[in-house]
Amino acid sequence: MSEDIRLSAVLSDARRRFAEAGLETPDLDARILVADALGLDRAALFLREREPVDAATRALVDARIERRLAGEPVYRILGRRSFFDHEFRLSPATLEPRPDTEALVELCRAPIAERIEREGRCVLVDVGTGTGAIAVSLLALFPEAHAIATDISAEALETAAMNAREAGVGERFRPVLCDHLAGVEEPVGLIVSNPPYIPTAEIAALSREVRDHDPILALDGGADGLQSYRRIAKDSGRVLATDGEIALEIGAGQGADVENIFAAQGFELIRRASDLGGVERALLFRPVLGSAAANAPKSRDT
């Protein structure tokens, strides 16, 4: 049928198809995809439901519906996702930034503010930066902060650097291609990371949206999900300032294990944060005075 149909009918059709396919949020998915196809926000989408939609736009919506029905996540289809105060471009090499991780950003605010008050600036390293969402959000909050962003994926670093430029913080964002902290060669006041923390054996049971579309390297935390925490705990003494801190996102129920890993390397847990669902999601550590971590030889400032 070539004639235009109302926006309400387009929305209804998308919602019905998603519901019949058993998607968890058919109405939300339909509204996000249709609103973006028309260049509208959600309020405008509601106000214009009686307006016609031309054939070209309907074809775009239909193509997006088919991608969603095939298991592609909504924000992968859009190619971007909002996080904190910005939108972040996605690529196949990056995780989608998710609301749970905003708890980690909030946990970092106090230590960064305190260091800036003491020293006038704060250098942080975001380990496994992905889209750069954590580092970029913190740089936007603190003009006196500078970030080193590490990742093992050159494609992820290109995406992160683009996001940093678009957020207006590109001059204070330095991408470094390396594994964990291996390429960091200067003392930093804060180490922050949302590392891979899914046990290898559990990845096959993840939803197809995650399993088939998020990069496995950014999900797989090794046999027990704790591999990256061990690497960060072991290597951080080399680059962390004596009075520096480490902020980490964790998986549900991993708090005690991560705390033990860092305690064994001379760090004490000083603060916890939960996500909006009330799940413990982020931990903040600092070196215990007199410990090996506090006294480790530091990288030279460059």
C-alpha positions as CSV (number, residue, x, y, z in Angstrom):
1,M,0.0,0.0,0.0
2,S,1.6,3.3,-1.1
3,E,-0.5,5.8,0.7
4,D,0.7,7.3,4.0
5,I,-0.6,5.8,7.2
6,R,-0.8,7.4,10.7
7,L,2.1,7.3,13.1
8,S,-0.1,5.6,15.7
9,A,-0.6,2.7,13.3
10,V,3.2,2.4,12.6
11,L,3.8,2.3,16.4
12,S,1.0,-0.2,17.0
13,D,2.4,-2.5,14.3
14,A,5.9,-2.4,15.7
15,R,4.6,-3.0,19.3
16,R,2.5,-5.9,18.2
17,R,5.3,-7.6,16.3
18,F,7.7,-7.2,19.2
19,A,5.1,-8.6,21.7
20,E,4.3,-11.6,19.5
21,A,8.1,-12.3,19.3
22,G,8.2,-12.3,23.1
23,L,10.5,-9.3,23.6
24,E,10.7,-8.1,27.1
25,T,9.9,-4.4,26.4
26,P,7.8,-4.3,23.2
27,D,6.3,-0.8,23.8
28,L,9.6,0.8,24.8
29,D,11.5,-0.8,21.9
30,A,8.9,0.3,19.4
31,R,8.8,3.9,20.7
32,I,12.6,4.3,20.7
33,L,13.1,2.9,17.2
34,V,10.2,4.8,15.6
35,A,11.0,8.1,17.3
36,D,14.6,7.9,16.1
37,A,13.5,7.1,12.6
38,L,11.4,10.2,12.5
39,G,13.9,12.4,14.4
40,L,11.5,12.9,17.3
41,D,11.8,12.8,21.0
42,R,9.2,10.8,23.0
43,A,7.0,13.8,23.8
44,A,6.8,14.8,20.2
45,L,6.1,11.2,19.2
46,F,3.0,11.2,21.5
47,L,1.8,14.6,20.2
48,R,2.2,13.6,16.5
49,E,0.6,10.1,16.6
50,R,-2.2,11.2,14.3
51,E,0.1,12.5,11.6
52,P,0.9,10.5,8.5
53,V,4.2,8.6,7.9
54,D,5.5,8.4,4.4
55,A,6.6,5.2,2.6
56,A,10.3,5.9,2.9
57,T,10.1,6.3,6.7
58,R,7.9,3.2,7.0
59,A,10.6,1.3,5.1
60,L,13.2,2.5,7.5
61,V,11.1,1.5,10.5
62,D,10.4,-1.9,9.0
63,A,14.1,-2.5,8.5
64,R,14.8,-1.7,12.1
65,I,11.9,-3.9,13.3
66,E,13.5,-6.8,11.4
67,R,16.9,-6.2,13.0
68,R,15.3,-6.1,16.4
69,L,13.4,-9.3,15.8
70,A,16.6,-10.9,14.8
71,G,18.0,-10.2,18.2
72,E,20.0,-7.0,17.6
73,P,19.6,-4.7,20.6
74,V,17.8,-1.4,20.2
75,Y,20.8,0.8,20.9
76,R,23.0,-1.2,18.5
77,I,20.5,-0.5,15.8
78,L,20.6,3.2,16.6
79,G,24.5,3.1,16.8
80,R,24.6,5.1,20.0
81,R,23.4,5.2,23.6
82,S,22.9,7.8,26.3
83,F,24.9,7.6,29.4
84,F,25.1,10.1,32.2
85,D,25.1,13.5,30.4
86,H,26.1,12.5,26.9
87,E,25.3,10.2,24.0
88,F,28.1,7.7,23.1
89,R,28.7,6.2,19.7
90,L,28.9,2.4,19.7
91,S,31.0,0.1,17.6
92,P,31.3,-3.7,17.4
93,A,34.4,-3.5,19.7
94,T,32.6,-1.7,22.5
95,L,30.0,-2.6,25.1
96,E,26.9,-0.5,25.4
97,P,27.3,1.8,28.4
98,R,24.5,0.8,30.7
99,P,22.7,2.7,33.6
100,D,24.2,0.4,36.2
101,T,27.7,1.9,35.5
102,E,26.5,5.4,36.4
103,A,27.0,4.2,40.1
104,L,30.7,3.9,39.3
105,V,30.9,7.4,37.9
106,E,29.1,8.8,41.0
107,L,31.5,6.9,43.2
108,C,34.5,8.5,41.5
109,R,33.3,12.1,42.0
110,A,34.4,12.6,45.6
111,P,38.0,11.3,45.2
112,I,38.5,13.3,42.1
113,A,37.1,16.5,43.7
114,E,39.3,16.0,46.8
115,R,42.4,15.5,44.7
116,I,41.7,18.6,42.6
117,E,41.2,20.6,45.8
118,R,44.6,19.4,47.1
119,E,46.6,19.5,44.0
120,G,44.7,21.5,41.4
121,R,44.3,18.6,39.0
122,C,43.7,14.9,38.8
123,V,45.1,12.3,36.4
124,L,43.0,9.2,36.1
125,V,43.2,6.0,34.1
126,D,40.1,4.3,32.8
127,V,41.1,0.6,32.3
128,G,39.3,-1.1,29.4
129,T,37.6,2.2,28.3
130,G,35.4,0.8,25.5
131,T,33.2,3.7,24.4
132,G,35.0,6.0,26.8
133,A,31.8,6.6,28.7
134,I,33.3,6.5,32.2
135,A,36.3,8.7,31.4
136,V,34.4,11.1,29.2
137,S,31.7,11.6,31.8
138,L,34.3,12.3,34.6
139,L,36.2,14.7,32.4
140,A,33.0,16.6,31.6
141,L,32.3,16.9,35.3
142,F,35.8,18.0,36.2
143,P,37.6,20.5,33.8
144,E,40.8,20.0,35.9
145,A,40.8,16.2,35.3
146,H,42.9,14.4,32.6
147,A,42.3,10.8,31.5
148,I,44.4,8.1,30.2
149,A,42.1,5.5,28.5
150,T,43.4,2.0,27.9
151,D,42.0,-0.8,25.8
152,I,43.3,-3.8,23.9
153,S,41.1,-2.9,20.9
154,A,42.3,-0.1,18.5
155,E,38.7,0.1,17.2
156,A,37.4,0.7,20.7
157,L,40.0,3.4,21.3
158,E,39.0,5.1,18.0
159,T,35.4,5.1,19.1
160,A,36.2,6.4,22.5
161,A,38.4,9.2,21.2
162,M,35.6,10.3,18.8
163,N,33.1,10.3,21.8
164,A,35.6,12.4,23.8
165,R,35.9,14.9,21.0
166,E,32.1,15.1,20.5
167,A,31.7,15.7,24.3
168,G,34.3,18.6,24.2
169,V,36.9,16.8,26.3
170,G,39.1,15.4,23.6
171,E,42.2,17.5,24.6
172,R,42.2,15.9,28.0
173,F,41.5,12.3,26.8
174,R,44.6,10.2,25.9
175,P,43.9,6.8,24.4
176,V,46.6,4.1,25.0
177,L,46.5,0.7,23.3
178,C,47.6,-1.8,25.9
179,D,46.4,-4.7,28.1
180,H,45.0,-3.4,31.4
181,L,47.7,-1.0,32.9
182,A,50.7,-2.3,30.9
183,G,51.1,0.9,28.9
184,V,50.6,3.4,31.7
185,E,53.9,5.1,32.5
186,E,53.0,7.9,34.9
187,P,51.6,8.1,38.5
188,V,47.8,8.5,38.6
189,G,45.5,9.7,41.3
190,L,42.6,7.3,40.4
191,I,42.3,4.0,38.6
192,V,38.8,3.3,37.4
193,S,37.5,0.3,35.5
194,N,34.4,-1.6,34.5
195,P,36.3,-4.8,33.7
196,P,35.0,-8.1,32.2
197,Y,33.4,-10.0,35.0
198,I,31.2,-12.7,33.6
199,P,32.6,-16.2,34.3
200,T,33.4,-17.9,31.0
201,A,31.0,-20.8,31.5
202,E,28.1,-18.4,31.9
203,I,28.5,-16.5,28.7
204,A,26.6,-19.1,26.6
205,A,23.6,-18.5,28.8
206,L,23.4,-14.8,28.4
207,S,20.6,-13.2,26.3
208,R,21.3,-13.2,22.6
209,E,21.3,-9.4,22.6
210,V,24.4,-9.5,24.9
211,R,26.0,-12.8,23.7
212,D,25.8,-12.1,20.0
213,H,26.4,-8.4,19.9
214,D,28.6,-7.3,22.8
215,P,32.3,-8.1,22.3
216,I,33.2,-11.3,24.1
217,L,36.6,-9.9,25.3
218,A,34.7,-7.2,27.2
219,L,32.4,-9.8,28.9
220,D,34.7,-12.8,29.7
221,G,36.2,-12.5,33.1
222,G,37.9,-15.9,33.1
223,A,36.9,-19.1,34.8
224,D,35.6,-17.3,38.0
225,G,34.9,-13.8,36.5
226,L,37.7,-12.3,38.6
227,Q,40.7,-12.4,36.2
228,S,40.8,-8.7,35.5
229,Y,40.5,-7.7,39.1
230,R,43.6,-9.8,39.9
231,R,45.5,-8.0,37.1
232,I,44.5,-4.6,38.2
233,A,45.2,-5.3,41.9
234,K,48.6,-6.7,41.1
235,D,49.7,-3.9,38.6
236,S,48.1,-0.8,40.3
237,G,50.8,-0.4,42.9
238,R,53.2,0.6,40.1
239,V,51.1,3.5,38.8
240,L,48.8,4.6,41.6
241,A,49.9,7.6,43.7
242,T,50.6,6.7,47.4
243,D,47.3,8.4,48.3
244,G,45.5,7.4,45.2
245,E,42.3,5.3,44.9
246,I,40.8,2.6,42.8
247,A,37.2,2.5,41.7
248,L,35.7,-0.7,40.2
249,E,32.4,-1.9,38.9
250,I,31.6,-5.5,40.0
251,G,29.1,-8.1,39.1
252,A,26.2,-9.0,41.4
253,G,27.6,-10.9,44.4
254,Q,31.3,-10.4,43.6
255,G,31.9,-7.8,46.4
256,A,33.5,-10.1,48.9
257,D,35.8,-11.8,46.4
258,V,37.0,-8.6,44.9
259,E,37.6,-7.1,48.4
260,N,39.7,-10.2,49.2
261,I,41.7,-9.9,46.0
262,F,42.6,-6.2,46.7
263,A,43.2,-6.8,50.4
264,A,45.9,-9.4,49.5
265,Q,47.7,-6.7,47.5
266,G,47.6,-4.1,50.3
267,F,44.4,-2.2,49.6
268,E,41.4,-1.5,51.9
269,L,37.8,-1.0,50.9
270,I,36.6,2.5,51.8
271,R,33.3,2.9,50.1
272,R,30.6,0.9,48.3
273,A,27.9,2.0,45.9
274,S,24.7,0.3,44.6
275,D,22.9,0.7,41.3
276,L,19.3,1.8,40.9
277,G,18.1,-1.7,41.6
278,G,19.8,-1.8,44.9
279,V,22.5,-4.2,43.8
280,E,26.1,-3.6,45.1
281,R,27.7,-2.4,41.9
282,A,30.9,-0.4,42.6
283,L,33.8,-0.5,45.2
284,L,36.4,2.1,46.1
285,F,39.8,1.1,47.4
286,R,42.9,2.8,48.6
287,P,46.4,1.5,49.7
288,V,46.8,0.7,53.3
289,L,49.5,2.9,54.8
290,G,52.8,1.0,55.1
291,S,51.6,-1.8,52.7
292,A,53.5,-3.0,49.7
293,A,50.9,-1.2,47.4
294,A,51.6,2.1,49.2
295,N,55.3,1.7,49.0
296,A,55.7,0.2,45.5
297,P,58.1,2.0,43.2
298,K,56.0,4.3,41.0
299,S,56.3,4.9,37.2
300,R,58.1,8.1,36.3
301,D,56.0,11.1,35.6
302,T,56.1,11.9,31.9
